Amino acid sequence: MDFLAKATIAAAQENWSLLNQCLQHLLQSKTLVPSNHQQILHWALEILTWGDFQDRWDVAKIFPGLGKQAIAPLISILQDEEADEELCWFAARILGEFNDSAVISALVELLKTSESEELTAMATTALANQGKNAIAALTELLNQEEWRLLSVRGLAHIRTKETITPLLSVVNESNVLVRTIAIEALGSFHDPLILPVLLAALKDVAASVRKEAVIALGVRSDLKDQLNLVKILKPLLWDFNLEVCQQTAIALGRLGTDEAAEALFSLWESKVTPLPLQLQAIRALSWVETPQAIAYLKQIFQQDFAVNAQQIDSQLLIWQEIITVLGQVQAANLIPMATQDLIELLNSSHPAIDLPEIRQNIATSLGLLADPQAVDSLQSLLSDRDAVVQLHAIAALKKFPCVTHEAIPSGIGQF
């Protein structure tokens, strides 16, 4: 029995799952004639109308292969006041696959008339899928306050230079969410008109806007000297909002200068800096990847340790983070320096070295760096009083080409 006959039987039995499978095979068939497409469309619409969520999800993949003949009936679903919300959601989602002016008009109308957040969100996404063709319609919606947020969301998804002008028109909008979305989207473009807007956004009263501006400027290392970005961003390390502070630390780490490293070290040293921000400062210091930044990490590790139990737990997290990021150094000129620092810490009388988890971490980081000068220290850990430390040392030594298999004991344990 061919798939057309099977599909006919499955449709009569309302076996939507089987009908879905038949339709997929039919569309891939080389013997299918154009006249059969109308029948396949009819069946696909039946599945979409009467199937459960999974049936609808599966059949949605079929519609793009049916061509533009599918547009009109899908638009009719959107316009049907009796259609259930899930059905309309799928119709909007499928329509987003078709580049057509009628689709844009239908989706814009859905945005204006629907009271469902899920439907309007899908309509916005579907419009964004139209790309440049939808920009004019979305820009027109910007002029109407009630549609401004949905419109800016759609424009933000398109990400082509044609959206810059309409997005710039709302950067001073009273709605914080509109400003935030606009700044986030504009930050992905390298256009001279955007830089003054991003710099102004650093002083926005809304933390979410400041955060997006910091993120955008943090990836513009090409401008770090021209604009003195480190100097501009440093004050936001002390922002009232923790997320802004954290994103600023990330941005400074990406800019990768000694001035940025100095600012991050000062942030860590402050007694008012909370632990999550201290940890982010340590990570960001490792991204700077200059000798000065590595020196700051070593200096942080050697700071006096805390005395009460709660502080010791925090200090342990800091020690572990420093060891971890030192093991992640990738600059060839800094690997020997990071390795030497870890070896010195291991051989020191620092209280952290009494903790087996710290010795484990050092072994792991030395293995990742794979600098030959670490071999002796790792071999000394093979006789550590803690068996797990020994295992970490074995695993690390296996990463060194200069260490033969015979030189690594096998009787301690296996991972």
C-alpha positions in Angstrom: 0.0 0.0 0.0 1.4 3.4 -0.9 1.6 6.3 1.5 -1.2 8.2 -0.2 -3.6 5.3 0.6 -2.2 4.9 4.1 -2.7 8.6 4.7 -6.3 8.4 3.5 -7.0 5.6 6.0 -5.1 7.3 8.8 -7.2 10.5 8.2 -10.4 8.6 8.3 -9.4 7.0 11.6 -8.2 10.3 12.9 -4.9 8.7 13.6 -3.0 12.0 13.5 0.4 10.5 14.5 0.3 8.0 11.6 -1.1 10.7 9.3 1.9 12.9 10.2 4.3 10.2 9.2 2.6 9.6 5.9 2.6 13.3 5.0 6.3 13.5 5.7 7.0 10.6 3.4 4.7 12.0 0.7 6.5 15.3 0.7 9.8 13.6 0.2 8.4 11.4 -2.6 9.7 12.1 -6.1 6.5 10.7 -7.6 4.2 13.2 -5.9 2.2 15.3 -8.4 1.3 18.9 -7.8 -2.4 18.1 -7.5 -1.7 16.1 -4.4 -0.3 19.1 -2.5 -3.8 20.5 -1.9 -4.9 17.2 -0.3 -1.7 17.1 1.8 -2.5 20.7 2.9 -6.0 19.7 3.9 -4.7 16.8 6.0 -2.1 19.0 7.6 -4.7 21.5 8.6 -6.8 18.7 10.1 -3.9 17.6 12.2 -3.2 21.2 13.2 -6.9 21.7 14.2 -7.6 18.5 16.0 -4.3 17.0 17.1 -2.7 17.3 20.5 0.4 19.4 21.2 2.8 16.8 19.9 0.8 16.3 16.7 0.7 20.0 16.1 4.4 20.3 16.8 5.2 17.6 14.3 2.9 18.8 11.5 4.3 22.3 11.8 7.4 21.1 10.1 5.4 20.1 7.1 3.8 23.4 6.2 6.9 25.2 4.8 7.2 22.4 2.2 3.7 23.1 1.0 4.5 26.5 -0.3 2.5 29.7 -0.2 -0.8 27.9 -0.6 -0.6 27.3 3.2 -0.6 31.0 4.0 -4.3 31.9 3.5 -5.7 29.0 5.7 -3.2 29.7 8.4 -4.1 33.4 8.5 -7.8 32.4 8.6 -7.0 30.5 11.8 -5.5 33.7 13.3 -8.7 35.6 12.4 -11.0 32.9 13.8 -12.4 34.2 17.1 -13.4 30.7 18.0 -10.0 29.1 17.5 -8.2 28.0 20.6 -5.1 29.8 21.8 -2.7 26.9 21.2 -3.9 26.5 17.6 -3.4 30.2 17.0 0.0 30.0 18.6 1.0 27.3 16.2 -0.5 29.1 13.2 1.6 32.2 14.1 4.7 30.2 14.5 4.3 28.5 11.2 3.5 31.7 9.4 6.8 33.1 10.6 8.5 30.6 8.1 6.9 32.4 5.1 8.3 35.7 3.8 5.1 37.4 2.6 3.5 40.8 3.0 0.2 39.1 3.9 1.9 37.3 6.7 3.3 40.5 8.1 -0.1 42.2 8.1 -1.7 39.3 9.8 0.9 39.1 12.5 0.8 42.8 13.1 -3.0 42.6 13.5 -2.6 39.7 15.9 -0.2 41.9 18.0 -2.9 44.6 18.1 -5.8 42.4 19.0 -4.6 39.5 21.1 -4.8 39.8 24.9 -2.6 36.7 25.3 1.0 37.3 26.3 2.1 34.0 24.7 0.3 34.8 21.5 1.8 38.3 21.2 5.2 36.9 22.1 5.0 34.4 19.3 3.7 37.0 16.9 6.7 39.2 17.7 9.1 36.3 17.1 7.3 35.4 13.9 7.6 38.9 12.7 11.3 39.0 13.6 11.7 35.9 11.4 10.5 38.0 8.4 13.8 39.9 8.7 14.1 43.2 6.8 10.6 42.8 5.4 9.1 43.4 8.8 11.1 46.5 9.8 8.7 49.0 8.3 5.7 47.5 10.0 7.5 47.2 13.3 8.8 50.8 13.0 5.3 52.0 12.4 4.1 50.3 15.6 6.8 52.3 17.6 4.7 55.4 17.1 1.9 53.9 19.2 2.7 53.6 22.9 0.6 50.5 23.5 2.6 48.5 20.9 6.1 50.1 21.5 7.4 47.3 23.7 6.3 44.5 21.4 7.7 46.4 18.4 11.1 47.0 19.9 11.3 43.3 20.9 10.7 42.4 17.3 13.2 44.9 16.0 15.8 43.7 18.5 15.5 40.2 17.1 16.1 41.2 13.5 19.7 42.5 14.0 20.3 44.2 10.7 21.7 47.7 10.3 18.2 48.9 9.1 17.0 48.6 12.7 19.5 51.0 14.1 17.5 54.2 13.3 14.2 53.0 14.8 16.0 51.6 17.8 17.8 54.9 18.4 14.4 56.6 18.5 13.4 54.9 21.7 16.6 55.0 23.8 15.1 57.8 25.9 11.7 56.1 26.2 10.2 56.3 29.7 9.6 52.6 29.7 12.7 51.0 31.3 12.2 47.7 29.5 12.0 49.4 26.1 15.3 51.3 26.8 16.9 48.1 28.0 16.0 46.1 24.9 17.0 48.9 22.6 20.4 49.3 24.2 21.1 45.6 24.2 20.2 45.4 20.5 22.2 48.5 19.6 25.2 47.2 21.4 25.7 44.5 18.7 26.3 47.1 16.0 29.6 48.9 15.4 28.2 52.2 14.2 29.5 55.6 15.2 26.0 56.9 16.0 25.6 54.3 18.7 28.7 55.1 20.8 27.3 58.3 22.4 24.1 56.5 23.2 26.0 53.7 25.0 28.1 56.1 26.9 25.0 58.0 28.0 23.3 54.8 29.0 26.1 54.1 31.6 24.4 56.9 33.6 20.8 55.7 33.1 18.7 55.6 36.3 17.8 52.0 35.5 20.3 49.3 36.4 19.2 47.1 33.6 20.1 49.8 31.0 23.5 50.5 32.6 24.2 46.7 32.6 23.5 46.4 28.9 25.6 49.4 28.1 28.5 48.0 30.1 28.2 44.6 28.3 28.2 46.4 24.9 31.2 48.5 25.6 33.1 45.6 27.2 33.4 43.9 23.8 34.7 47.0 22.1 38.4 46.4 22.8 39.0 48.2 19.5 38.0 51.4 21.3 39.8 50.9 24.6 42.5 53.5 23.8 40.5 55.9 21.7 37.8 56.3 24.4 39.9 55.3 27.4 37.2 52.7 28.2 38.9 51.4 31.3 38.6 54.9 32.9 35.0 55.2 31.7 33.9 51.8 33.1 35.9 51.8 36.4 33.3 53.8 38.4 30.6 51.2 37.6 32.6 48.6 39.6 31.1 50.4 42.6 27.5 50.6 41.2 24.6 50.2 43.6 23.5 47.2 41.6 25.5 44.0 42.0 24.8 42.8 38.4 26.2 46.0 37.0 29.3 45.6 39.1 29.8 42.0 38.0 29.3 42.9 34.3 31.8 45.8 34.7 34.4 43.4 36.1 33.8 41.1 33.2 34.1 44.0 30.7 37.4 45.2 32.3 38.8 41.7 32.2 38.0 41.5 28.5 39.7 44.8 27.8 42.9 43.2 29.2 45.1 46.1 30.4 47.2 46.6 33.5 45.0 49.6 34.3 42.0 47.2 34.2 43.8 44.7 36.4 44.6 47.4 39.0 40.9 48.4 39.1 39.9 44.8 39.6 42.5 44.3 42.4 41.3 47.4 44.2 37.7 46.1 43.9 38.8 42.8 45.5 40.7 44.6 48.3 37.7 46.7 49.4 36.1 45.5 52.6 32.7 46.3 51.3 33.0 44.1 48.2 30.7 41.0 48.6 32.0 37.5 48.0 30.3 37.0 44.6 31.8 40.1 43.3 35.2 39.2 44.7 35.1 35.9 42.9 34.1 37.7 39.7 37.0 40.1 40.1 39.4 37.1 40.4 38.0 35.5 37.2 38.2 38.8 35.4 41.9 39.3 36.5 42.7 35.9 34.9 41.2 37.1 31.6 43.5 40.2 31.6 46.5 37.8 31.1 49.4 40.2 31.8 52.2 39.5 34.3 50.7 42.2 36.6 47.4 40.5 36.6 49.0 37.1 37.5 50.9 38.9 40.3 47.7 40.3 41.7 46.2 36.8 41.8 49.2 35.5 43.8 48.9 38.5 46.1 45.3 37.9 46.8 46.0 34.2 47.7 48.7 35.3 50.2 46.3 37.7 52.0 45.8 36.9 55.7 43.2 34.2 56.1 40.0 34.7 58.1 39.5 33.4 61.6 35.8 32.5 62.1 34.2 29.5 60.4 31.9 31.5 58.0 34.8 33.5 56.8 37.0 30.4 56.3 34.4 28.9 54.0 34.5 32.1 52.0 38.2 32.2 52.0 38.3 28.6 50.7 36.2 29.5 47.7 38.6 32.4 47.0 41.7 30.1 47.2 40.1 27.5 45.0 39.0 30.1 42.4 42.5 31.6 42.2 44.1 28.1 41.7 41.5 27.3 39.1 42.0 30.4 37.0 45.8 30.1 37.2 45.4 26.7 35.7 43.4 28.2 32.8 46.1 30.7 31.7 46.6 30.2 28.0 49.1 32.9 27.0 52.4 31.1 26.3 54.5 33.7 28.0 52.5 33.5 31.2 52.2 29.7 31.6 55.7 29.5 33.3 54.8 32.3 35.6 51.5 30.8 36.6 53.1 27.4 37.1 55.9 28.8 39.3 53.3 30.6 41.4 51.4 27.4 42.0 54.6 25.5 42.8 55.6 28.2 45.3 52.1 28.1 46.9 52.3 24.3 47.2 55.7 24.5 48.9 54.8 27.4 51.2 53.6 27.3 54.8 50.3 29.0 53.7 47.4 27.6 55.8 45.5 26.7 52.7 48.1 24.0 51.8 47.0 22.0 54.8 43.7 21.4 53.1 43.6 18.3 50.8 41.1 19.9 48.4 43.6 22.8 47.8 46.4 20.4 47.0 44.0 18.5 44.7 43.2 21.8 42.9 46.9 22.7 42.6 47.6 19.3 41.0 44.8 19.7 38.6 45.9 23.2 37.5 49.5 22.1 37.1 48.3 19.3 34.9 46.3 21.8 32.7 49.3 24.1 32.4 51.5 21.1 31.5 54.7 23.1 32.1 57.7 20.7 32.6 58.9 22.6 35.7 55.8 21.2 37.5 56.8 17.5 37.2 58.9 17.3 40.3 56.2 19.0 42.4 53.5 16.6 41.1 55.7 13.6 41.7 56.1 14.7 45.3 52.3 14.7 45.6 52.4 11.0 44.7 53.3 10.4 48.4 50.8 12.8 49.8 49.0 11.7 52.9 45.7 12.0 51.2 44.9 9.3 48.6 42.6 11.6 46.5 45.5 14.1 46.2 47.7 11.2 44.9 45.1 10.4 42.3 44.9 14.0 41.1 48.7 14.1 40.8 48.6 10.9 38.7 46.0 12.3 36.4 48.0 15.5 36.1 51.3 13.7 35.3 49.6 11.8 32.5 49.2 15.1 30.7 53.0 15.6 30.4 54.6 14.1 27.3 57.9 14.2 29.0 56.7 11.8 31.7 56.8 8.1 30.7 54.0 5.7 31.6 56.5 3.7 33.7 57.2 6.7 35.8 53.6 7.0 36.9 52.5 4.5 39.6 49.4 2.5 38.8 48.7 0.9 42.2 47.3 3.9 44.0 43.9 3.9 42.2 42.1 4.6 39.0 39.6 7.3 38.0 
